[in-house]
Amino acid sequence: MTNEAGAQGVAEAGFGVMPARQSVGEAWLATRGEEFAPFVTGADYAVTPSTQLGYADFVQVIDNGMNEVLAGDRSAQEILDEAAEVGQEIQAEMGG
């Protein structure tokens, strides 16, 4: 979430994960060390994860459900069944 100059400053400071801008990868390595080189070179073939529309609804069922299971309000099977229903609804909406 930085411009080129901001990314350069973060890379030179050497904190955090590898920079999102490939152009400052070498500066980050100079600070962090060459043992982190595979992370930088891996960006050449990295892909952005994609999710289907409606996936957030599925995740919300799982997240909220985990809290309910831990509180003893519902069983894990109930949450799995509900998540399966939501997943099937998503598939149906996507034409699958």
Beta strands, then each sheet from edge to edge (+ up, - down):
end
